[in-house]
Amino acid sequence: MKWRPFLTVAAIVVPILALFAFGMTIDQRTVPSPLAGGQAPDFKLLPLDAEMAESQTGAEELDGAPDPDDSVRIRLSDHAGEGVVVNFWASWCLPCREEHVPLSRVAEAYRERGVAFYGILYNDSPSNARRWLEEMGGQSYPTLLDPGSRTAIDYGLYGVPETFFIGRDGRVAYKHFGPVTERLLIDQLERLLADGPEEAAP
């Protein structure tokens, strides 16, 4: 009779501990994405450095009304046939500091090889982002504003930083959760370029 309470507690605690132990074996940096292998959601976003960008981040466009800044908005669909790296980040994200220099360096190195890099600001203000980028020494590629986090939702964002590698066919080839390293970026980009058509001669 004295063992019954112990057995009852064990029956509850042991499965919980087993589940916890299994969770510890999962690499959180490689959380699978439902987009993997699928078409990357298109976006049409205003660059951080565009004129009057900050004042428009919280404004809703009127149905049927022309967008005065439509010509400066960045569309993923404009990069058909190119590789694209999309990195979601925020100024309040500490791991984003760790990956900032590798991202800027690799983006600059692969620009002439037909790979476009874009940062997408997540749950942050343009003024904070500008201050952060100035503090970090600038950025070699554009950051885009995502009002209401609509693009983040489309991409099924878990958190920041998170990086999507999009092939020349417009499909998500790889998704990385957490800060990227220069080695990871180069490895994934070389794989991305190898899977696509031959690069055009300079």
N, C-alpha and C positions, 0 to 999 in steps of 0.2 A: 504493500500500500504506500510505503514511503517513497518508492521509486516513481510512482505515477506522475507527481508534479514535475519531476526532473525530465521524464520522457516527453511530457506535453511541451515543456519549454524547448527541449532539443528538437522536437518535430517542427517547431516554428523557426528557431534560430538557424539550424543547419542549412536549410534551403536558401535562406537569405545570405549566409556567408558564402555559399557556393556560387550564388549569382554575383555577388560582389567580386569574388576571386576571378570569375570569368570576365567580368567587365574590365578588370585590371589588365587582362591580356590583349585588349583591343587597342590598337593604335589610333588615338583620336585624330591624328593628322590625316588619316586616310578614310574618314567617314564617307561611305559610298554615297554618290549623288544620283538621284533619280534621272538626272539629265545625261549621265554618262552614255555616250554613244548616240544620243538624240540631238535633234536640232537645237542650237542655242537660241534662246528667246531674243528677238530683235529689240533694240531700244533706240530712242531718239532723245538724247540728253544734252543739256546746256553745259559747256565747259565752265569750270570754276573761274577762269580768267576772262570770260566773256563780259562785255559791257552790261552793267546793271544786272548781273547774274544773281547777286545776293537778294535784291529786292523782289525777284520773281520766284524764288524757291518756294514761297508759301502761297503763291497766287494760283488760283484755279483758272484754267483757260475757259473762255466762254464757248459753248457749243456753237460750231459753225463760224466762229470768229477767226480771222487770220492771225497767226502767231508772228509777231514782228521779228522774233529772233529765230525763226525756223531755219533760215539759211546758215546759221552758225551752229546749229545743233549737230551733234555727232550721232550717226546711225551705224549700228553694227552691219547692216545690210550693205553699206557703202564699201565694205571690205571683203566682198565676195572674191574668192580666189586667193585670199591672203590668210596668213596665220594671225590670230589675235589672242592676246593675253589680257584678261580682265581681272583686276585685283580690287576687292572690296576692302576699304580701310576707314579709320577714323582717328582724329587727333587724340582721343582719350584712350586709344588702344596701345598699351605698352609693347606688345609683340610687333606692332607695325613699325616701331622704331628699328627693331632688329633687321627687318627685311627691306627697309627703305633704300639703303645704298646698293645692295645686290640687284634690286628691281631696276633702279635707275641706270646702273652700269650695264646690265644685260639688255635693257630696252634700247639703249644707245648703240650697242654692238650689233643688234639684230635688225635695226631699222632698215639698213640697206639690203637685207635678205628677205624683205617682204613680210615682216612681222610687226604688227601694230600693238602697242601697249596702252591700256587705259586704266586709270584708277577710278573707282566709283565711291564717292563719299557716302558713308552709312551713318544715319542717325546722328548727324553732326551739323554744325553751322558753317557756312562759307567763311565767315570771319575767323573762326577757330582754325579751319583748315589752312587758310592763307598764312596765319601766324605760325602754325606748325611747320609748313613747308619752308617758310623763310628761316625758321630756326634750324631746320634739317639741311639747309643749303640748297634748296630748290628741288626740282623734279624734272627728269628728262622726257617726260610724256605727260599728256593732259590728264587732269582729274575732272570727272564729270559729276554734276549734281543730280541727285535722285529724290525729288520731292515725294514725300509720303512713302519712301522706300519701295516704290512699285517694282522697280527692276530687281531689287534684292529679293522681293517676294517671288517674282517670276523665276529667279534662279535658285529658289529654295535655300536661301542663305541660312546657315546655322549660327554664324557669328563672324567676327573679324579678328585677324585677317583671313580671307578666303580667296583663292585664286583659281580661275578657270582658264584652261588652255583650249582654244577653239581652232579646229583644223581648217584647211582651205575649202573644205566641203561644207563649212558652216556648222559642223557637229562638235559637241563637247568631247574632246579626246581624253581629258584628264582634269580632275578637280583636286585641289590640295587645301586642306584645312590646317590653319596655323601658319607661322612665318615660313616663307620660302628661303632657300639658300641659293647662292649663285650656281652651285653644282646641280641642284635640282632643276633650276630654270634651264640651264644649258642642256641637260639630259633630256628633259621633256620637249624642248624646242627642236633639238636635233631629231628626235623621234617624230615630232609633228611634221617637220620639213621632209623627212625621208618618206613619210606616208603619202605625201601630196605629189602633184606633178612636178616635173623638173623645174628648177629655178631658172628664171630668165637670165640670159647672159648680160653682164653689165655693159 
